């Protein structure tokens, strides 16, 4: 995951102007409705590419979280059926343990999503231009400039959320000073909580606005072969006057996906209830090991459904941003963006 002096890899043969099933984006600037329609068309027409690209980081993060949960609960499960000693429980909530875990998880997230966002940006922008690529090709090109994309995502987080982080750290530092100076916990919290809430709300509003300004940095970095700083400046330029449209597109996409998963959950719960009542009426009882196998299958299905939903959300969001990026280039530059030529650096 580094940029070296080795020759830049050639653009994959499958990505060299091969018309996709959906076809290139229609010419002319787009309204919010046409952006959403184009996002739906691309996500459906390139489902395997876009959702498959998103499934990789979703599955990796799920495995990481499960391993961390296992490491957390395993010492307690070993004590079963005895009550685990309080010192074991308190150990996992101590700052000496929690801070390294949070830092490590943050670094893992940065590494995974920097590569994913680059691969997804490349795949979705090319799909919108009518160019067909594969998941492997998208990740290979993203990996080639991995250090650049890692630095870009780090800068985006710092631009958007550094004020919020500083406010939170300042709150804990001042609270600690109050407590150690003998002012008392109640008086410290009484003075600090209202101020902290106002500052946090202001920092969150700032973070959302900055995130909208940075939302096209990854497509610009990948598609135009820009450095991290240049991609941020380019995103500021492309999002000027378009932040409201970007916010509405993201909001509608998320709302539709959330409503869809809610409907699926209700339907699954309804079918499960029917199955339980039918089993009770027929006096069907599964004894071990079949009951354990059934629970295991349900858990696998639940995890698969979770990965699918998260992947579909990531894919739809990145595809929507890719469509907006190509549309903003048309609006700002006056010419529609062209597919990357063969041998282009990514």
N, C-alpha and C positions, 0 to 999 in steps of 0.2 A: 504494500500500500504506500508506494512512494513514487516521486517524480525523479527519474534518473536521466542520464544523457543517452540512454539507449534509444534506438529508432522508435518513433511513435508507431504503434500498431495500426495496420490498415483497417479502414472501416470494414466490418464483416461483409462478405459477399451478399448475404441475405438482406443487408440494409442498403444496398446500392440501387435506390430508386425502383424497387419492386412494388407496384401498386398494391395497396392493402385491400382487404375485403370491404372496408367501409369507404375507402376513397379519400382523397384530400379534402381539406376543409373548404367549403364554398368561399369564393372571394367576397370581399366587402366586410366592413366592420360589423360586429355582432351586438345584439341587445342581450339583456340578462336572460330572456327566454331562449334565445338561440344558443347562448353559451351552455345553458342547462341541457337543452336538447342535444347539442353536440357531445357533451360529456356523457349523456346516457347512451348515445349511439356508439361512441368509442368504447365505453366500458362493456357494453353488451357485445359489440363486434370483435373486441380484442380481450375478451374475458380471461382467457388462459394466460395471455401475456401480462396484462395489467394486474389482475388479482393474484396470479402466480408469482409475480415479482414481489408483491406485498406480503404474500404468505410466508416467504423466507424469514424476514425480520420478525414477523408476528410469532412464528413457531419458535425461533431462537429465544426471543424474550420470554415466551411462556415457559420454555424449558429452564431458563435461568431463574425465573421467579419460583418455579416448582422446586428447583434444587435449593434455593435459599430458604424456602418454606420448610423443606425437608431437613435442612441443617438446623433450623430453628426448633422444630418440633421433635426431632429424633431423640435428643437427650431427655425430654419430658416423657416421650412414649416409652423409653426404656425403663422408666420408673413405674409404669402402669402394672398393676392396679393401685400402687401406692401413690400418694400425693407427692408431686415433685417438690423438693426443698425450695424455699423462697429465694435462696441465693442464686439458684439456677435461673429462675424466672427473671430476677432483677438484673442478672448479668447481661441478658440480651437487650435490656432497655437502658443500660448504662451508656453515657456518651462515648466512653472508650471503645465500645463495640458498635454503637449505632452510626457514629460519624464515619468510620472507615467503610462500613457497609454502604452508606448513602453515597459516599464519594466513588466507591468502586462501581456501584450501580449506575451512577451518572456517567462515568467514563465508558461503561459498556453501552449505554444508550447512545451516547455521542458517536461511538465507533460504528455501531450497527446502522443507525439512521442516517449518518452522513453518506455511507455507501448506498443505502436504499434510496434515499432522496435523489441522489445523482442518477442511479439506474432508472428509477421511476420517471424522473424528468426527461431523460433521454428517450425512454420507450414511449411515453405519452406524447411528447412533442413531435416525435417522428411519426407516430400513428396519426396524429392530427394532420400531418403533412402528406399522408398517404404512403408512408414508407414502412415496410414490414421488417421487423427484427425479432430476435428470440430473447428469452429470459437470460440465457447464458451470455449472449452478446452484450446485452445491456449491463450486466454485472461485470463483465470483463472490462468494458470501457470505463465503468465507474471505478473499478479497482485500480486502474492504471493511474488515475489522478486522485487516489484515495486521500493522501495527505492534504491536498488542496481542499477537498470537500469536507474533511474533518475540521480544518481551520475555518472554513466558511460557516459551518453549523455552529462552531464554538463562538464565532463573532456574532452570529445572529442571536444566540442565547444571551450573550453579554449585552448587546445593544438593547434587547427587549426586556430582560429580566434582572439585569444587574441592580437597578434601583430597588426592586422588590427584595432581592437578597440582602442588600445593604441595610434596608429598613428592618428586616427580620433580625439580622445580626446585631444591629444597634439596640433593638428592643430587648433582646436577651442580655446584652452587655449592661445596659442601664438598669434593668431589673436586678441583675446580680449585684451591681453597686449599691442599689437601694437596700437589698437584703443584707449584704455584708456590712453596710454602714450602720445597721441597727434601726433603719427607718421602718422596717416591718413589711411583711409581704402584702398585707391588705392595703396599706397606704400606697405602696409602689404600684400595685395593680390598678388601684383607683385612679391614679394619675396617668399611668402609661397606656392602659387599654383603649380609652377613647381616642387618644392621639394616634396610637398605633393603627387602629381601625381606619381612621381617615387617611393616614399615609399609605396603608396597604391598598385601599380602594383606589387612591390616586395613582399608585404605582401599577396596579393591574390595568387601569384604563390606559395609562401610558404604554404598558406592555402590549396590549391588544392593538393600539394604533401603530406602534413600531413593528409588530409582527405583520400587519397588513402592508406596511411599506417594504418589508423584507420578503414578502411572499413570493416574489418572482426572481429572487436571487439565484436559486438553484437552477431553474430553467435557463436563465441568462448565462450562468457560469458554465453549464454543460454545452448549451447550443452555440454560444459565441466564443467559447474557449477563453473565458476571462479569469483573471486571478480573483481571490476571495474579495479583496477590497474593491476591485473594479466591478465585480458582480453586485456588490451591495450598492454602489453608486448607480449602476445600471437599473437595479430594482427600484431605487428611489425615483429615477427618471420615468420608468415605465408605469409606476403606480401613481404618479402625480395626476390627480383628478379622477382616479379609478378606484380609490380605496372603498368607497361606498358600494360599488358594483362587486368588488371582490368579497367584501363582507357578506353581502346578500347571497351571492352564489354559494359560499361556504356554508352559510346558515341554512339555506334551503336544502343543500345536499345532505348535511348532517341531520336535519329534521326529517327528511324523507327516509333516510336509512334507519334512524331511530324508530320512526313509526313502523317501518317494515319489520324490524326485529321485534318490536312489541307485539305486532300481530302474530308473528311466528311463535313467540313465547306463549301467547294466550291460546293459540291453536294447539301447541304441544301440550300445555297443561290440561286443556279440555280433553284431548285424546288420552292422556295419561290417566285422568280421572275416570273416563269411560272404561279403560282397561282394568283399573283397580276395582271398580264396582262390578264389572263382569266377572273378574276372578273371584270376588267375594260371593257373588250370586251362584257361581258354579262350584264353589268350595275348592278352588284351585290354590294350592299352597306349594311354593317352591322351597325345597329344603336344600341345604348345602350339599354339593358345591354349586348347584344351579343358581341359587339365589346370589351367590358371590359373583358368578359369571355374568348374571343379568345386571348387577350393579356395576360391574366393570365395563360392560358394553355401554351402559347408560353414561358412565363417566367419559368414555372415549368419544361417544357421540356428542356429548356436551362440549368437550374440548375442541372437537372438530368444528362444531357450530360456532364456538367463540372465535376460533382462528379465522373462519370464513367471514364472520361479521367484521372483525377488526381489519382483515385484509381488504374486504370490499370497501370499508370506510377509507382506508389509506389510498386505495386505488382511485376511488371516485374523487377524493380531494386533490390528489396530485394530477389527475387528468383534467379536472376543472381548472386548476392553476395553469396547466400547459395550454389549454384552449385560450385562457385569458392572456397568457404570455404572447402567443402567436397573434392574437387580436390586437394587443397593445403595440406590438412591433409594427403592425400594419397602420395603426392610428398615428404612432409617433414618427416612424421612419418613412411612411408613405408607400412602402413596397412590402408585399407579403414575404415572410421568411421562407427561405429555400431549404430543402433537406441538406444535411451535411454532405459535402462531396467525398468521394472515395479517398481514403488516406488522410482525412481530416483528424486533427488532434482533438481528443475529448478529455 
